[in-house]
Amino acid sequence: MKKIITFLLTTLGLTTACGQQNFENADVKEFAKLTENPDAVLLDVRSAAEYAEGHLEGAVLIDQSQSDFVEKVKAAIPADKKIAIYCRSGRRSANAANKLAAEGYHCVNLKGGILAWTKDGQKVTTDTYETDVFKTKSGKTLKFHALVHASIRIEYDGKEIEIDPVTKLGNKTIDYTAKPKANYLLVTHEHGDHFDKEAIRLLSDDATRFVTNKRCADMYGAGEVMANGDVLKIADDITVEAVPAYNTTEGHLQFHPKGRDNGYIMTIDGLRIYIAGDTEDIPEMASIKDIDIAFMPCNQPYTMTTEQLVNAARTVKPKVLFPYHYGQTDVSGVPAQLKGDGIDVRIRHYE
């Protein structure tokens, strides 16, 4: 009888009495369905070099060979998320799944790894930007691509939305010639890590709507100007509201003066997205309600400290929080600080 029980548990991919396996296995077709679930997180546990050669779109990369692998997963992925995990052949990901399951994660391992995935004709990408997928209120798909620092690409219902695009930051370059033209392009303010004339030019055609504050419109020589408090309907199912973004700390006020720059609240088919821009935890955040997804900056002296970020998140109460614009600031402790607040904190490489 013991042999029969062990066989059944192993076949189902559940915990054995010896704790040898406490995760599920899925074939390619089952795994493909799981990757379409917005509540599941896709995790690639190979090396960075392997990831760059080709990976599943939207996969978060955390190398299982690193000594702090589990700690990095804890910082990036909430424990209540189902993890769809894979490697080259399925062996490393099985090992990683066991470790994560021991920490309380529900893991589903891709049998045969990416080798089985590609053999079945499934697609991979060499785009190294991390992607998060959400569903709008009517069930349409919306994708966020973490490009760099404060640059975000949004795909929605065949439309392209670019936020603060820049072609180069530090040693990282974004090739916008390889990306679709933007239907809508939003810029928060004039600093070079947000406002890049070349990026705007490369992403624009005659149909592109460029929305920004007055300073950037004057500097670029074009654009639809929004001031704090303005609301603009840019499509039947997309509305943009410009909200304040500024510094409050003495000695930092010159970086982002009150009234000059914008943050934006985008409502896309009922999904409310707060893009804070460069700001500290200002009083006006108390009036920002019903946010599904928030992007909030964290790097002093220009934006928020981690303490201010936590306070801002507790004030706005988004369902999902992406710390961004964090540079060299260590934001790895933020998920733990907000664990009891019901906020899903996702750390992506907006470096």
C-alpha positions as CSV (number, residue, x, y, z in Angstrom):
1,M,0.0,0.0,0.0
2,K,2.8,2.4,0.8
3,K,4.3,1.9,-2.6
4,I,1.0,2.7,-4.2
5,I,0.5,5.9,-2.2
6,T,4.0,7.0,-3.0
7,F,3.5,6.3,-6.7
8,L,0.2,8.4,-6.8
9,L,1.8,11.3,-4.9
10,T,4.8,11.4,-7.2
11,T,2.6,11.1,-10.3
12,L,0.5,14.1,-9.2
13,G,3.5,16.1,-8.2
14,L,2.4,16.5,-4.6
15,T,4.3,16.2,-1.3
16,T,5.6,12.8,-0.4
17,A,6.0,11.6,3.2
18,C,9.7,12.3,2.8
19,G,9.1,15.7,1.3
20,Q,10.9,14.7,-1.9
21,Q,8.5,16.6,-4.1
22,N,5.9,19.2,-3.1
23,F,5.0,20.9,-6.4
24,E,3.0,20.2,-9.5
25,N,4.3,19.2,-12.9
26,A,2.6,20.4,-16.1
27,D,3.1,19.5,-19.8
28,V,3.5,22.2,-22.4
29,K,-0.2,22.6,-23.1
30,E,-1.1,22.8,-19.4
31,F,1.8,25.2,-18.8
32,A,0.8,27.4,-21.7
33,K,-2.7,27.8,-20.2
34,L,-1.2,28.8,-16.9
35,T,1.0,31.5,-18.4
36,E,-2.3,33.2,-19.6
37,N,-3.5,33.5,-16.0
38,P,-2.8,37.1,-14.8
39,D,-2.6,35.8,-11.2
40,A,0.3,33.5,-12.0
41,V,3.9,34.6,-12.1
42,L,6.2,33.1,-14.8
43,L,9.7,32.4,-13.3
44,D,12.8,31.5,-15.3
45,V,15.5,30.0,-13.1
46,R,18.3,29.7,-15.6
47,S,21.4,32.0,-16.0
48,A,21.2,35.5,-17.5
49,A,23.1,34.2,-20.6
50,E,20.5,31.5,-21.2
51,Y,17.7,33.9,-20.6
52,A,19.1,36.3,-23.2
53,E,19.3,33.5,-25.8
54,G,15.5,33.0,-25.6
55,H,12.8,32.9,-22.9
56,L,9.1,32.8,-22.4
57,E,7.6,36.3,-22.8
58,G,6.9,37.9,-19.4
59,A,9.2,35.7,-17.4
60,V,10.9,37.0,-14.3
61,L,14.6,35.9,-14.2
62,I,16.1,34.7,-10.9
63,D,19.0,32.3,-11.2
64,Q,18.4,29.3,-9.0
65,S,22.2,28.7,-8.6
66,Q,22.6,31.9,-6.6
67,S,23.0,31.5,-2.9
68,D,20.3,34.1,-2.2
69,F,17.8,32.6,-4.8
70,V,15.0,32.1,-2.3
71,E,15.4,35.5,-0.7
72,K,15.3,37.2,-4.2
73,V,12.1,35.3,-5.0
74,K,10.5,36.4,-1.7
75,A,11.4,40.0,-2.5
76,A,10.0,39.8,-6.0
77,I,7.0,37.5,-5.8
78,P,4.2,37.5,-3.1
79,A,3.8,34.1,-1.4
80,D,0.1,33.9,-2.4
81,K,1.0,33.9,-6.1
82,K,1.1,30.7,-8.1
83,I,4.6,30.4,-9.7
84,A,4.9,28.8,-13.2
85,I,8.6,27.8,-13.2
86,Y,10.9,26.5,-15.9
87,C,14.5,26.0,-16.8
88,R,16.2,24.3,-19.8
89,S,15.1,20.7,-19.3
90,G,13.1,20.8,-16.1
91,R,15.7,19.6,-13.6
92,R,16.9,22.9,-12.2
93,S,13.3,24.2,-12.0
94,A,12.2,21.1,-10.2
95,N,14.9,21.7,-7.6
96,A,13.9,25.4,-7.3
97,A,10.2,24.5,-7.1
98,N,11.0,22.2,-4.1
99,K,12.8,25.0,-2.3
100,L,10.1,27.5,-2.9
101,A,7.3,25.1,-2.0
102,A,9.0,24.6,1.3
103,E,8.6,28.4,1.8
104,G,4.9,28.2,1.1
105,Y,4.8,28.9,-2.6
106,H,2.5,27.0,-5.0
107,C,4.7,26.0,-7.9
108,V,4.0,24.4,-11.2
109,N,7.0,23.1,-13.0
110,L,7.3,22.8,-16.8
111,K,8.1,19.2,-17.7
112,G,11.0,19.1,-20.2
113,G,11.7,22.8,-19.7
114,I,12.1,25.2,-22.5
115,L,13.4,22.4,-24.7
116,A,10.0,20.8,-24.6
117,W,8.3,24.2,-25.0
118,T,10.1,25.0,-28.3
119,K,9.9,21.5,-29.6
120,D,6.1,21.9,-29.3
121,G,6.3,25.0,-31.5
122,Q,5.6,27.5,-28.6
123,K,7.1,30.9,-29.0
124,V,10.1,32.4,-27.1
125,T,11.5,35.9,-27.1
126,T,14.9,37.5,-26.8
127,D,13.4,40.7,-25.4
128,T,15.0,41.0,-21.9
129,Y,12.4,43.4,-20.6
130,E,10.2,41.9,-17.9
131,T,6.5,41.9,-18.6
132,D,3.4,41.8,-16.4
133,V,0.0,40.9,-17.7
134,F,-3.4,42.1,-16.4
135,K,-7.0,41.8,-17.4
136,T,-9.2,44.9,-17.8
137,K,-12.7,45.1,-16.4
138,S,-14.2,43.7,-19.7
139,G,-11.5,41.0,-19.9
140,K,-9.1,42.6,-22.4
141,T,-5.4,42.0,-22.0
142,L,-3.1,44.7,-20.8
143,K,0.7,44.2,-20.7
144,F,3.3,46.3,-18.9
145,H,6.9,46.1,-20.1
146,A,9.7,47.3,-17.7
147,L,12.1,49.1,-20.0
148,V,14.4,51.2,-17.9
149,H,14.2,53.5,-14.8
150,A,10.9,55.3,-15.5
151,S,10.3,54.2,-19.0
152,I,7.2,51.9,-19.4
153,R,5.7,50.4,-22.4
154,I,2.0,49.4,-22.3
155,E,0.2,47.2,-24.8
156,Y,-3.6,47.2,-24.8
157,D,-6.1,46.0,-27.3
158,G,-3.8,46.6,-30.3
159,K,-2.7,50.0,-29.0
160,E,0.8,51.1,-27.9
161,I,1.3,53.5,-24.9
162,E,4.7,54.8,-24.0
163,I,5.5,56.5,-20.7
164,D,8.6,58.7,-20.3
165,P,10.6,56.9,-23.1
166,V,14.3,57.4,-23.2
167,T,16.8,56.0,-25.7
168,K,19.8,55.7,-23.4
169,L,20.3,55.7,-19.7
170,G,23.7,54.9,-18.2
171,N,25.0,51.9,-20.2
172,K,21.5,50.7,-21.2
173,T,20.1,51.5,-24.6
174,I,16.6,51.0,-25.9
175,D,16.2,50.5,-29.6
176,Y,12.8,52.2,-30.3
177,T,13.3,51.7,-34.1
178,A,12.5,48.0,-33.4
179,K,9.3,48.9,-31.5
180,P,5.8,49.9,-32.9
181,K,4.9,53.5,-33.1
182,A,3.0,54.8,-30.1
183,N,-0.7,55.6,-30.3
184,Y,-0.3,57.6,-27.1
185,L,2.9,58.9,-25.6
186,L,2.9,60.5,-22.1
187,V,5.8,62.4,-20.5
188,T,5.8,63.6,-16.9
189,H,8.5,66.3,-16.9
190,E,11.6,67.7,-18.5
191,H,14.5,65.8,-16.8
192,G,16.6,63.8,-19.2
193,D,15.7,60.4,-17.7
194,H,12.0,61.2,-18.6
195,F,12.0,63.6,-21.5
196,D,14.0,62.5,-24.6
197,K,13.3,64.3,-27.9
198,E,14.9,61.5,-29.9
199,A,12.8,58.8,-28.3
200,I,9.6,60.8,-28.9
201,R,10.6,61.3,-32.5
202,L,11.3,57.6,-33.1
203,L,8.0,56.5,-31.5
204,S,5.8,59.1,-33.2
205,D,3.9,59.2,-36.5
206,D,1.1,61.4,-37.7
207,A,-1.4,59.5,-35.5
208,T,0.5,59.7,-32.3
209,R,-1.0,61.8,-29.5
210,F,1.8,63.3,-27.4
211,V,0.6,64.3,-23.9
212,T,2.8,66.2,-21.5
213,N,3.2,69.3,-19.2
214,K,3.7,72.8,-20.6
215,R,7.5,72.9,-20.1
216,C,8.1,69.8,-22.2
217,A,5.6,70.9,-24.9
218,D,7.5,74.2,-25.2
219,M,10.8,72.4,-25.3
220,Y,9.7,69.9,-28.0
221,G,7.6,72.4,-29.9
222,A,4.5,70.2,-29.9
223,G,2.2,68.2,-27.6
224,E,-1.1,68.3,-25.8
225,V,-0.6,70.2,-22.6
226,M,-2.0,69.0,-19.3
227,A,-1.7,70.8,-16.0
228,N,-2.4,69.3,-12.6
229,G,-6.1,68.5,-12.3
230,D,-6.8,68.3,-16.0
231,V,-8.7,65.3,-17.4
232,L,-8.3,64.2,-21.0
233,K,-10.2,61.4,-22.8
234,I,-7.8,60.2,-25.4
235,A,-9.9,57.2,-26.6
236,D,-13.4,55.8,-26.0
237,D,-12.0,53.5,-23.2
238,I,-8.9,55.5,-22.1
239,T,-8.9,58.6,-19.9
240,V,-5.9,60.4,-18.5
241,E,-5.9,62.6,-15.4
242,A,-2.9,64.8,-14.6
243,V,-2.1,64.8,-10.9
244,P,0.6,66.7,-8.8
245,A,4.1,65.4,-8.5
246,Y,6.7,67.4,-6.5
247,N,9.3,67.5,-3.7
248,T,8.5,68.4,-0.2
249,T,11.8,67.9,1.6
250,E,13.7,71.0,2.4
251,G,16.8,71.3,0.2
252,H,15.2,69.2,-2.5
253,L,12.4,71.5,-3.6
254,Q,14.3,72.7,-6.7
255,F,14.3,69.3,-8.3
256,H,10.5,69.1,-8.8
257,P,8.7,72.3,-7.9
258,K,5.1,72.1,-7.0
259,G,2.7,72.7,-9.9
260,R,5.3,72.2,-12.7
261,D,5.4,68.4,-13.3
262,N,2.7,65.7,-13.8
263,G,1.9,62.3,-12.5
264,Y,-0.9,60.5,-14.4
265,I,-3.9,58.4,-13.5
266,M,-4.8,56.4,-16.6
267,T,-8.2,54.6,-16.6
268,I,-8.0,51.9,-19.4
269,D,-11.2,50.0,-19.8
270,G,-12.0,50.4,-16.1
271,L,-8.5,49.5,-14.9
272,R,-7.0,52.4,-12.9
273,I,-3.3,52.9,-13.2
274,Y,-1.4,55.5,-11.2
275,I,2.0,56.6,-12.7
276,A,3.4,58.9,-9.9
277,G,6.3,60.5,-11.8
278,D,9.0,62.1,-9.8
279,T,7.4,62.9,-6.4
280,E,7.6,62.5,-2.7
281,D,4.6,61.3,-0.5
282,I,2.6,64.4,-1.0
283,P,-0.7,65.2,0.7
284,E,-2.6,65.1,-2.6
285,M,-2.1,61.3,-2.6
286,A,-4.9,61.0,0.0
287,S,-7.5,61.9,-2.7
288,I,-6.3,59.2,-5.1
289,K,-8.7,56.3,-4.8
290,D,-9.5,53.0,-6.3
291,I,-6.1,52.3,-7.9
292,D,-5.5,48.9,-9.4
293,I,-1.9,49.4,-10.3
294,A,0.6,52.0,-9.1
295,F,4.1,52.9,-10.2
296,M,5.9,54.8,-7.5
297,P,9.5,56.2,-7.5
298,C,12.1,55.6,-4.8
299,N,15.4,57.3,-4.9
300,Q,16.6,60.3,-2.8
301,P,17.3,63.1,-3.1
302,Y,15.1,63.3,-6.2
303,T,12.0,61.3,-5.1
304,M,11.0,59.1,-2.1
305,T,12.9,57.2,0.5
306,T,11.8,53.6,1.1
307,E,9.9,54.9,4.2
308,Q,8.1,57.5,2.1
309,L,7.3,54.8,-0.5
310,V,5.7,52.6,2.1
311,N,3.7,55.6,3.4
312,A,2.6,56.5,-0.1
313,A,1.5,53.0,-0.8
314,R,-0.5,52.8,2.4
315,T,-2.1,56.2,1.5
316,V,-3.1,55.3,-2.1
317,K,-3.7,51.6,-1.3
318,P,-3.2,50.1,-4.9
319,K,-3.9,46.5,-5.4
320,V,-0.5,46.1,-7.1
321,L,2.6,48.3,-6.5
322,F,5.6,48.5,-8.8
323,P,8.5,50.4,-7.2
324,Y,10.3,52.1,-10.1
325,H,12.9,54.8,-10.7
326,Y,14.9,53.3,-7.9
327,G,18.4,53.3,-9.3
328,Q,20.7,52.0,-6.7
329,T,18.2,52.3,-3.9
330,D,17.6,48.9,-2.1
331,V,13.8,48.4,-2.4
332,S,14.0,44.6,-1.5
333,G,12.5,45.2,1.9
334,V,9.4,46.9,0.7
335,P,7.3,43.8,0.1
336,A,7.8,42.6,3.7
337,Q,6.9,46.0,5.1
338,L,3.6,46.0,3.1
339,K,2.8,42.4,3.7
340,G,0.0,43.1,6.0
341,D,-1.5,45.9,3.9
342,G,-3.0,43.7,1.2
343,I,-0.8,45.2,-1.5
344,D,0.9,43.0,-4.1
345,V,4.4,44.5,-4.4
346,R,6.3,43.5,-7.5
347,I,9.9,44.4,-7.9
348,R,11.0,44.6,-11.5
349,H,14.3,45.8,-13.1
350,Y,13.3,49.5,-13.5
351,E,16.9,50.3,-12.7
